[in-house]
Amino acid sequence: MLTQKIEHITRPTTRDKLLSYLSAQALLVKKNVFEIQFNRQELAEYLSVDRSAMSNELSKMRDNGILRFKRNQFELLKTKQ
């Protein structure tokens, strides 16, 4: 579990950290639609990012068609290339 966290937080950008974490969660449940165990503040702390910056990045990712979300439920629409 610690190794996974290190893998996520060593990514250079907030977007990369989010995609790393969310992709890992999708792989874990083998579905593109999944729920995470964290609220926004807890997720920001887990990824070592500012909560408002993370929320802004999530909104940009939603607007770019990368994901959909409602509270702690996410749907990955396309993967990072």
C-alpha positions in Angstrom: 0.0 0.0 0.0 2.8 2.4 0.8 4.5 1.5 -2.5 1.4 2.5 -4.4 1.1 5.8 -2.5 4.8 6.6 -3.4 4.1 5.7 -7.0 1.2 8.2 -7.1 2.8 11.1 -5.2 6.1 11.0 -7.1 4.2 12.0 -10.3 5.2 15.5 -11.4 1.8 17.2 -11.7 -1.5 17.1 -9.9 -3.2 15.7 -13.0 -0.6 12.9 -13.2 -1.1 12.1 -9.5 -4.9 11.9 -10.0 -4.7 9.8 -13.1 -2.2 7.4 -11.5 -4.4 7.0 -8.4 -7.7 6.8 -10.3 -6.3 4.4 -12.9 -5.1 2.1 -10.1 -8.5 2.1 -8.5 -10.2 1.3 -11.8 -7.7 -1.6 -12.3 -8.4 -2.8 -8.8 -12.1 -3.3 -9.4 -11.7 -4.1 -13.1 -14.2 -1.4 -14.1 -14.1 2.1 -15.4 -16.8 3.2 -12.9 -15.8 2.9 -9.3 -16.0 4.6 -5.9 -13.0 5.8 -3.9 -12.7 5.6 -0.1 -11.7 9.3 0.2 -13.6 12.6 0.3 -11.9 15.5 -1.6 -9.9 16.7 1.4 -8.6 13.2 2.2 -7.7 12.5 -1.4 -5.7 15.8 -1.6 -3.9 14.8 1.6 -3.2 11.3 0.3 -1.8 12.7 -2.9 0.1 15.5 -1.2 -1.6 18.2 -3.2 -3.6 21.4 -2.4 -7.4 20.6 -2.3 -8.5 23.5 -4.4 -5.9 22.9 -7.0 -6.9 19.2 -7.1 -10.6 20.2 -7.5 -9.7 22.6 -10.3 -7.7 19.8 -12.1 -10.6 17.4 -11.7 -12.9 19.9 -13.3 -10.5 20.4 -16.2 -10.3 16.7 -16.6 -14.1 16.4 -16.7 -14.3 19.3 -19.2 -11.7 17.6 -21.4 -13.7 14.3 -21.4 -11.2 12.3 -19.4 -13.5 11.4 -16.6 -16.9 12.0 -14.9 -17.4 12.2 -11.2 -20.0 12.8 -8.6 -18.8 12.9 -5.0 -16.6 9.9 -4.6 -17.8 8.0 -7.6 -15.7 8.2 -10.7 -15.8 7.0 -14.3 -12.7 7.0 -16.4 -13.7 7.8 -20.0 -10.3 7.7 -21.7 -6.8 7.0 -20.5 -3.8 9.3 -20.7 -1.7 8.8 -23.8 
